[in-house]
Amino acid sequence: MKQANSILVIDDDPLFMLLLKKTIVKYDLAKTFSAFTNGLEAFESLKPIINDPSLLPDIILVDIEMPMMDGWEFLDEFIPLLQKASKKISIYIVTSSIAEPDKIKSATYPLIKGYLYKPIDEPILSRIIQDHFSAL
């Protein structure tokens, strides 16, 4: 099975983050895992490295509801930068919300690869990684 170089998670739920990290480590799904509890921190960390593909994550999992900068605000700021980058990054919305308007809104972002409901288990993460590399 293919392994991601790096997975970045943006979510303010500590339990979800812990379980996701344990899953990634247990199944050796990524070489590195990084996490931020809000979109602003994630954006500020990605902005200065946008032109260095070796430092950018392969996959970003982003929650919608977060303090400071929510998932939509993060995407609105990050996607224009990403379009200038020379690396393909797979972005997924990961949420516990079953609000249909959020799912519909996610479809208006062409760079979003999918809308996933928590929890995220190993088969889902493996499929995300395989889809990322097959699309390269």
BARO-838643 format. One record per residue (C-alpha): z, y, x; residue number from 1. Coordinates in nm, 2 decimals, decimal comma. Each point is the difference from the previous one (the first is absolute). Layout:
<recs>
       z       y       x  zanu
       Z       Y       X   NUM
...
</recs>
This chain:
<recs>
       z       y       x  zanu
    0,00    0,00    0,00     1
   -0,08    0,35    0,11     2
    0,28    0,23    0,10     3
    0,00    0,38   -0,05     4
    0,07    0,22    0,30     5
    0,21    0,24   -0,20     6
    0,13    0,04   -0,36     7
    0,15    0,33   -0,12     8
    0,21    0,01   -0,31     9
    0,09    0,32   -0,18    10
    0,28   -0,07   -0,26    11
    0,35    0,12   -0,07    12
    0,13   -0,33   -0,13    13
    0,21   -0,15    0,29    14
    0,02   -0,35   -0,16    15
   -0,38   -0,02   -0,04    16
   -0,04    0,12    0,36    17
    0,24   -0,26    0,13    18
   -0,16   -0,29   -0,19    19
   -0,35    0,11    0,10    20
    0,09    0,03    0,37    21
    0,17   -0,35   -0,01    22
   -0,32   -0,14   -0,16    23
   -0,22    0,16    0,26    24
    0,22   -0,13    0,29    25
    0,05   -0,35   -0,15    26
   -0,37   -0,06   -0,05    27
   -0,11    0,19    0,31    28
   -0,23    0,22   -0,21    29
   -0,01    0,30    0,23    30
    0,07    0,09    0,36    31
    0,18    0,32   -0,11    32
    0,16    0,13   -0,31    33
    0,10    0,36   -0,06    34
    0,16    0,16   -0,31    35
    0,07    0,34   -0,14    36
    0,21    0,09   -0,31    37
   -0,23    0,28   -0,12    38
   -0,36    0,12    0,03    39
    0,08    0,31    0,20    40
    0,16   -0,19    0,29    41
   -0,30   -0,25    0,00    42
   -0,25    0,28   -0,01    43
    0,17    0,19    0,28    44
    0,00   -0,31    0,22    45
   -0,37   -0,09   -0,07    46
   -0,15    0,35    0,03    47
    0,03    0,04    0,38    48
   -0,14   -0,35    0,06    49
   -0,29    0,01   -0,24    50
   -0,26    0,01    0,28    51
    0,15   -0,30    0,19    52
   -0,10   -0,32   -0,18    53
    0,23   -0,21    0,22    54
    0,31    0,18   -0,14    55
   -0,10   -0,01   -0,37    56
    0,11   -0,28   -0,23    57
   -0,25   -0,26   -0,13    58
    0,17    0,00   -0,35    59
    0,20    0,26   -0,19    60
    0,21   -0,10   -0,30    61
    0,12    0,31   -0,19    62
    0,23    0,03   -0,29    63
   -0,06    0,27   -0,27    64
    0,34    0,13   -0,08    65
    0,19    0,14    0,31    66
    0,19    0,31    0,09    67
   -0,14    0,30    0,20    68
   -0,37   -0,12   -0,03    69
   -0,09   -0,27   -0,24    70
   -0,28   -0,25    0,05    71
   -0,27    0,21   -0,18    72
    0,09    0,31    0,21    73
   -0,01   -0,21    0,32    74
   -0,35   -0,14   -0,09    75
   -0,13    0,35   -0,09    76
    0,10    0,12    0,35    77
   -0,08   -0,32    0,20    78
   -0,34   -0,11   -0,14    79
   -0,19    0,31    0,12    80
    0,14   -0,06    0,35    81
   -0,08   -0,37   -0,02    82
   -0,36    0,07   -0,08    83
   -0,03    0,17    0,34    84
    0,16   -0,30    0,18    85
   -0,20   -0,27    0,17    86
    0,22   -0,28   -0,13    87
   -0,02   -0,18   -0,33    88
    0,35   -0,01   -0,16    89
    0,06   -0,20   -0,32    90
    0,23    0,19   -0,24    91
    0,18   -0,16   -0,29    92
    0,22    0,14   -0,27    93
    0,32   -0,21   -0,03    94
    0,21    0,08   -0,29    95
    0,25   -0,13   -0,25    96
   -0,14    0,23   -0,27    97
   -0,21   -0,16   -0,27    98
   -0,12    0,35   -0,12    99
   -0,37   -0,05   -0,08   100
   -0,08    0,37    0,09   101
    0,10   -0,07    0,36   102
   -0,23   -0,30    0,02   103
   -0,28    0,20   -0,15   104
    0,07    0,29    0,24   105
   -0,01   -0,23    0,30   106
   -0,36   -0,10   -0,09   107
   -0,10    0,37    0,06   108
    0,08   -0,04    0,37   109
   -0,29   -0,19    0,15   110
    0,19   -0,09    0,32   111
    0,28   -0,18   -0,19   112
   -0,07   -0,37    0,03   113
    0,24   -0,11   -0,27   114
    0,29    0,06   -0,23   115
    0,28   -0,25    0,05   116
    0,32   -0,07   -0,18   117
    0,33   -0,06    0,18   118
    0,12   -0,24    0,13   119
   -0,27   -0,07    0,26   120
    0,02   -0,36    0,13   121
   -0,17   -0,18    0,29   122
   -0,32   -0,11   -0,19   123
   -0,06    0,35   -0,11   124
    0,05    0,14    0,35   125
   -0,22   -0,27    0,15   126
   -0,28    0,08   -0,24   127
    0,03    0,38    0,08   128
   -0,03   -0,08    0,37   129
   -0,30   -0,23   -0,05   130
   -0,17    0,25   -0,23   131
    0,06    0,27    0,27   132
   -0,17   -0,19    0,27   133
   -0,28   -0,14   -0,21   134
   -0,10    0,36   -0,10   135
   -0,03    0,11    0,37   136
</recs>
